[in-house]
Amino acid sequence: MVGVVRFGDMLLALIGVVVVTVYAVPSLLIAMALALPLSLRLAYSFLSLSQPLKHYEAATRSPVYSHFAEALAGLIVIRAYGRQPLFLARLHHDMDESNRAHYYLWLTNYYLSMRAAVAGATALAVTLQAARGGIDAAVAGLALTYALPFSQAVVFSIRSHAELELR
């Protein structure tokens, strides 16, 4: 339920940014229309990448928890036979694998953020350059204030959609 609410919040924020920006500077609709296909392409590639990575992260996190629980349950026996270095080495190996999966997942998140920001900024710059001189400075400032979070709203909508899809 929380995932649906979060996805709805992000989608409403995205719609709000689009409405205010287009109301202030209608020519920015062109920029958003140019950025939308790029953002959708990024979303599909991110979704296809994030699903296996989240499964990989969950699969590599499970051995860490089970090994820790086993070590706690058999602590007396482990110490009696002097096997602490063996258990510690195995725990470190499992934690390295888990951290590697987590690193890959966040690497794809940052890649998505960077690509969406570049696509949004490029479309915004092209549109503002084309509309140069035809709009008031205050209206341009309002449009920029709301247009800059556009790519961020797109990224958060994509991420919340991915979380919702994986549940």
C-alpha positions in Angstrom: 0.0 0.0 0.0 2.9 2.4 0.8 4.4 1.7 -2.6 1.1 2.7 -4.4 0.8 5.9 -2.3 4.5 6.8 -3.0 4.1 6.2 -6.7 0.9 8.3 -6.7 2.7 11.1 -4.9 5.6 11.1 -7.4 3.2 11.0 -10.3 1.2 14.0 -8.9 4.4 15.9 -8.3 5.4 15.3 -11.9 2.0 16.4 -13.2 2.2 19.5 -11.0 5.6 20.5 -12.4 4.4 20.0 -15.9 1.2 22.0 -15.4 2.9 25.0 -13.7 5.8 25.1 -16.2 3.6 24.8 -19.3 1.2 27.5 -17.9 4.1 29.9 -17.3 5.9 29.2 -20.6 3.9 27.2 -23.1 6.9 26.6 -25.3 8.4 24.5 -22.6 5.9 21.8 -23.5 8.1 21.2 -26.5 11.1 20.6 -24.2 9.1 18.2 -22.0 7.7 16.4 -25.1 11.3 16.0 -26.2 12.5 14.8 -22.8 9.6 12.3 -22.3 10.6 9.7 -24.9 14.2 9.8 -23.6 12.9 9.4 -20.0 10.6 6.5 -21.0 13.5 4.8 -22.7 15.6 5.3 -19.6 12.7 4.0 -17.5 12.4 0.7 -19.5 16.1 0.1 -19.4 16.3 0.9 -15.7 13.4 -1.4 -14.9 14.9 -4.3 -16.9 18.2 -3.8 -15.1 16.9 -3.1 -11.6 14.8 -6.3 -11.3 17.6 -8.8 -11.5 19.9 -6.6 -9.4 17.3 -6.4 -6.6 16.9 -10.1 -6.7 20.7 -10.6 -6.7 20.9 -8.2 -3.8 18.3 -10.1 -1.8 19.9 -13.4 -2.6 23.4 -12.2 -1.5 22.0 -10.6 1.7 20.3 -13.8 2.9 23.6 -15.8 3.5 24.9 -12.9 5.7 21.9 -13.1 8.0 21.9 -16.9 8.1 25.6 -17.1 8.8 25.3 -14.6 11.5 22.4 -16.4 13.1 24.3 -19.7 12.9 27.4 -18.1 14.4 25.4 -16.8 17.3 23.6 -20.1 17.9 26.9 -22.1 17.9 29.2 -19.5 19.5 30.3 -21.8 22.3 31.2 -24.6 19.9 33.0 -22.3 17.5 35.1 -20.9 20.3 35.7 -24.4 21.7 37.2 -25.7 18.5 39.0 -22.4 17.6 37.1 -21.9 14.4 36.7 -18.1 14.7 39.0 -17.2 11.8 37.1 -19.6 9.5 33.7 -18.2 10.4 35.0 -14.6 10.2 36.5 -15.2 6.7 33.2 -16.7 5.5 31.3 -13.8 7.0 33.6 -11.3 5.3 33.2 -13.1 1.9 29.4 -13.1 2.2 29.4 -9.4 3.2 31.6 -8.6 0.2 29.2 -10.3 -2.1 26.2 -8.5 -0.6 27.9 -5.1 -0.8 28.9 -5.8 -4.4 25.2 -6.3 -5.3 24.2 -3.2 -3.4 26.9 -1.2 -5.1 25.7 -2.4 -8.6 22.1 -1.5 -7.7 23.0 2.0 -6.6 25.3 2.5 -9.6 22.3 1.9 -11.8 20.3 4.4 -9.7 22.9 7.1 -10.2 23.2 6.3 -13.9 19.4 6.8 -14.2 19.6 10.1 -12.3 22.5 11.4 -14.4 20.9 10.5 -17.7 17.5 11.9 -16.8 19.1 15.2 -15.6 21.1 15.5 -18.8 18.1 14.8 -21.0 15.9 17.3 -19.1 18.5 20.0 -19.0 19.3 19.7 -22.7 15.6 19.9 -23.7 15.1 22.9 -21.4 18.2 24.7 -22.7 17.1 24.2 -26.3 13.6 25.4 -25.6 14.7 28.5 -23.6 17.2 29.4 -26.3 14.4 29.2 -28.9 12.1 31.3 -26.7 14.8 33.9 -25.9 13.5 37.4 -25.8 9.8 36.4 -26.1 9.1 36.0 -22.4 9.3 38.2 -19.3 12.2 37.6 -16.9 9.9 36.8 -13.9 8.0 34.2 -16.0 11.2 32.7 -17.2 12.5 32.5 -13.6 9.2 30.8 -12.5 9.4 28.4 -15.4 13.1 27.5 -14.6 12.2 27.0 -10.9 9.6 24.5 -11.8 11.3 23.0 -14.9 14.5 22.0 -13.1 12.8 19.5 -10.8 11.2 17.9 -13.8 13.9 15.4 -14.4 14.1 14.7 -10.7 10.4 14.1 -10.5 10.7 11.7 -13.5 13.5 9.8 -11.8 11.6 9.4 -8.6 8.5 8.3 -10.5 10.6 5.7 -12.3 12.1 4.5 -9.0 8.8 4.3 -7.2 7.3 2.4 -10.2 10.2 0.0 -10.0 9.7 -0.6 -6.3 6.0 -1.0 -6.9 6.6 -3.5 -9.6 8.9 -5.6 -7.5 6.4 -6.0 -4.7 
